[in-house]
Amino acid sequence: MLSFYRSYHGNTGAAIVATGDPRRWPNEYADDHVHVFGPYPYRSHFWSTSPEQESERALAHLADVVRFEGPGTIAAILIESVVGTAGVLIPPPGYLEGVRALCDEHGIVLILDEVMAGFGRTGKWFAFEHFDVVPDLITFAKGSNSGYVPVGGVIISEAIAATFADRVFPGGLTYSGHPLAAASIVASITAMREEGIVEHAARIGADVLGPGLHALAERHPVIGEVRGLGVFWALELVSDRQTRAMLAPYGGTSEAMTVLVTEAKRRGLLPFTNFNRLHVVPPCTVSDAEAKEGLAILDEVLTEVDAYYEGAR
Ligand SMILES: Cc1ncc(COP(=O)(O)O)c(C=O)c1O
């Protein structure tokens, strides 16, 4: 299995490794996992200076890793269509298409993780629909039923589903295919269609959140980059725009980030932060007025955080 360093895909793998029965055998791949650097134009691992170059170089890096690991040893490449917790990283032009081509060249399965990005969050039903790519497997959870009951699942291509036409799938969970959970997905999708929720999320991103966050970046020097789609945004906070020095270190936090969280909560806004980033990820149903109210609170909070800016203004 090959995936990104900057990613989050869940934490339940140890359960099958603890399992003793034969279902463990085909599933015991957790210790044979290789990571690559995905594209990240703002903090390029490849010294690139444009999104196009980042895409090309990240693909070359991926192709190198596949070659050196041995294409025949790689079952699947697993990628969040838009990386979520690890940064709201939107693939630059051509990247996902290039990954698909590499998978096709070597017979590698492409799994796109849509647990966070799927079901309207980016302004399309699936985030990969922003690109010219079709995965073999799609993992989903959160948005599929808006969390009314716990649920997650995998959408399987016809070709892979056919594999299990004449052999047993080596898995099975207590609540697999739970009718209540399945019904909650059907009902949520129906309501989302009827109420135009996906289109609404796209419009809020284009008309309110995108412009609103870019306007904040003009006023607050700590905002190094604004990126996102639909109702899925992140602010990359820096102490210096020139050097892009992070306002908190990778894997850690800082006084500035603590101030941000404290000041936001004090004003009734519950923020999600990760290291030096603030994620702005309201529900797909957020109204224009609610989104603007949140932006106004952020404006006040960021005024406090600007005190930690050290670069030229
Ligand atoms: C992109 C992504 N994939 C997978 C997961 C894990 O999902 P679950 O907690 O339903 O196993 C998460 C959880 O936040 C996630 O954000």
Boltz pocket constraint, residues with backbone or C-beta under 6 A from the ligand:
constraints:
  - pocket:
      binder: B
      contacts: [[A, 8], [A, 9], [A, 10], [A, 11], [A, 12], [A, 80], [A, 84], [A, 85], [A, 113], [A, 114], [A, 115], [A, 116], [A, 117], [A, 141], [A, 142], [A, 151], [A, 152]]
      max_distance: 6.0
